[in-house]
């Protein structure tokens, strides 16, 4: 048994945010019907072809789902969607600004027709305000929310290396859906859940926002180092490998100087006597630490850090992450099916006692169209006619 064995989710979704939210529901056993455009599908299918001809993004976000092709701009397509929603528990959409009203999927309209339905709408900037009609992509939201201004080196800003705005919105949408379902279990009524990429990422920017509002200036861009804690970042080793260390208090600083760097004299250096002082003199601190760690090979440095109880990590490449011993030791990998054959996939990070995650296939475009329409009561002749007309 999985938590959502009896839950049906219908999603008009594309790209990252909404597919991430619904894939997590599918991981927990929900039946997720993904509506895609005939002939084209979710445009994330064409982001790349690196996974045996499939898109890495699509493979990541769409396992365990059923793909139904449907042209929602046509009355027949909207009628099919309405019949689907009459049987659904959750509806998720991340369509372009203004599209939900044209498609008949405006949350207020849906809630009036289906009072028990949980309707989740994911947008770029929300349904109100001066940016409501603005298109939003991950990089643009990272820039608008201030993340790019804080990321990168002192000389050049950079975006995050993953779609962090989309991921933030997808995670908050998933949480909102779960909360709405929990409330529905008590009173029987659905709810409208709204999440925007901008609001989600702005929430994740709260720490630097507080720092700026009450400190008078924004945190500096410090590359892979921490903006306000030092030493906290990469250090070199004799073999050319990079090790990251994290020292968050004076007790750890003492152990680092004594047991790792073999430099007890640093404890008397006024520049390094406190966390704020070390951060204020980070360049001198970095050179001092590098002079010591640069004489040690990575294995020796790691052994000293372990012995001193100092947090550390290797700066791994993605290839090294794929072969990471922690993932193997904890059996994090599973095999899933796809139109390109078997693929490796990571199990969901949340584990629930006695509930094994669903790790179903990545669907081919429209793979479940006929079966779903027959389940809804449509004849095969009608299905073939719609296929000829381009409705499905």
C-alpha positions, 0 to 999 in steps of 0.5 A, spaced: 500 500 500 502 507 498 499 513 501 495 515 495 493 509 492 485 511 491 487 518 489 486 521 481 490 527 479 489 530 472 494 535 470 495 540 464 503 541 465 509 542 462 516 544 463 518 543 471 514 546 476 508 542 475 511 536 473 515 536 479 509 537 484 505 531 480 511 526 480 511 526 487 504 525 488 505 519 483 511 517 487 506 516 493 501 512 489 497 517 486 494 516 479 497 522 475 493 523 468 498 528 464 495 532 459 499 533 453 498 537 446 497 532 440 503 531 436 508 535 441 507 534 448 510 537 454 515 541 451 520 539 456 520 532 452 525 536 447 529 540 452 535 535 450 536 528 447 541 525 452 538 519 456 538 514 450 534 519 445 530 522 451 530 529 455 533 528 461 528 533 464 522 529 462 525 523 464 526 526 471 519 529 472 514 524 469 515 517 471 509 513 473 504 518 469 499 516 464 500 520 458 493 523 454 494 527 448 488 532 448 487 539 444 484 543 450 483 549 445 477 545 442 470 544 445 471 536 444 477 536 448 474 541 453 469 536 454 473 530 455 477 534 460 471 536 464 469 528 464 476 527 467 475 532 472 468 529 475 472 523 477 478 526 479 481 529 486 486 534 484 487 538 478 494 541 477 495 546 471 501 551 469 499 554 463 500 561 460 497 567 463 490 568 462 490 561 458 486 558 464 480 562 463 480 560 455 480 553 457 475 553 462 480 551 468 479 558 472 480 555 479 473 559 481 470 556 475 472 549 477 471 549 484 464 551 482 463 545 478 466 540 482 466 543 490 470 537 492 476 538 487 483 541 489 485 545 484 492 547 484 495 553 479 502 554 478 504 561 475 510 565 474 508 571 478 501 569 481 494 571 479 494 579 481 499 584 481 503 588 476 507 582 473 501 577 473 501 577 465 508 576 465 511 570 462 516 567 467 522 562 466 527 560 471 533 564 469 528 570 469 525 569 476 532 567 479 534 574 476 527 578 478 528 575 485 535 577 487 538 570 487 543 572 481 545 578 484 548 574 490 550 568 486 557 567 483 564 571 484 565 578 486 566 580 479 561 576 475 554 574 477 551 567 476 545 563 476 544 557 480 546 551 476 539 547 477 532 550 475 531 552 483 525 557 482 521 551 478 523 546 483 521 551 489 514 552 486 514 545 485 515 543 492 511 548 495 505 546 490 506 539 493 506 541 500 499 545 498 496 540 495 497 535 501 495 540 506 488 541 502 487 534 501 488 533 509 483 539 510 478 535 505 478 529 509 476 533 515 470 537 511 469 534 504 471 541 501 476 542 496 480 548 495 484 552 490 491 552 491 496 558 488 503 558 488 508 562 483 515 561 482 517 568 484 513 568 491 516 561 492 523 563 490 522 570 494 521 565 500 527 562 499 531 568 499 528 570 506 535 570 509 539 575 505 533 579 505 533 580 512 540 581 512 539 586 507 533 590 510 536 590 517 544 590 516 544 596 511 547 592 505 546 585 501 551 579 502 557 579 498 558 575 492 563 570 494 563 564 489 563 557 493 564 561 499 559 563 505 558 570 505 558 571 512 561 565 515 569 563 514 572 559 513 566 555 509 568 553 502 573 550 498 580 549 500 586 546 495 590 540 497 597 537 494 594 532 489 590 538 486 583 535 489 578 540 492 575 539 499 570 543 502 570 545 509 565 548 514 567 552 520 561 555 524 563 557 531 570 558 535 570 551 538 571 548 531 576 554 529 580 552 535 580 544 533 581 546 525 588 550 527 590 545 532 589 538 529 588 540 522 592 546 520 598 545 526 597 552 526 596 554 534 599 561 533 593 562 529 588 562 535 592 569 537 591 572 531 586 578 532 584 578 525 581 571 526 579 571 533 571 571 531 566 569 526 565 576 524 573 577 524 574 571 520 569 573 515 572 580 514 579 578 513 577 572 509 582 573 503 588 573 508 584 567 512 584 563 505 591 564 503 593 562 510 589 556 510 591 554 503 598 554 505 597 549 510 592 544 506 596 545 500 601 541 503 597 535 504 594 530 499 586 530 500 586 523 503 590 526 509 586 532 510 580 528 510 583 524 515 585 530 520 578 533 519 575 527 521 579 526 527 578 533 529 570 533 528 570 538 522 565 538 517 567 537 510 566 534 503 569 533 497 567 537 491 565 532 486 563 532 479 556 529 477 560 523 474 562 522 482 555 523 484 553 518 480 558 513 483 557 515 490 558 510 495 552 513 500 547 512 494 549 505 493 550 503 500 543 506 502 540 502 495 538 509 493 538 507 485 532 503 482 531 501 475 525 504 471 522 503 464 521 508 458 520 508 451 528 508 450 528 502 455 531 501 462 533 507 466 536 508 472 532 513 477 533 515 484 528 513 489 524 519 492 528 522 498 522 521 503 521 514 506 515 512 509 514 505 513 511 500 509 510 504 503 515 503 497 515 508 492 512 507 486 517 507 480 513 506 474 515 507 467 516 514 463 510 514 458 511 515 451 507 521 448 499 519 448 501 512 451 495 512 455 490 516 450 485 510 448 485 506 454 483 513 458 478 515 453 475 508 453 475 508 461 471 514 460 465 511 456 467 513 449 467 508 443 473 506 439 470 509 433 469 516 436 476 515 439 479 514 432 475 520 429 478 524 434 485 522 432 483 523 425 481 530 427 487 532 431 483 532 438 487 527 441 
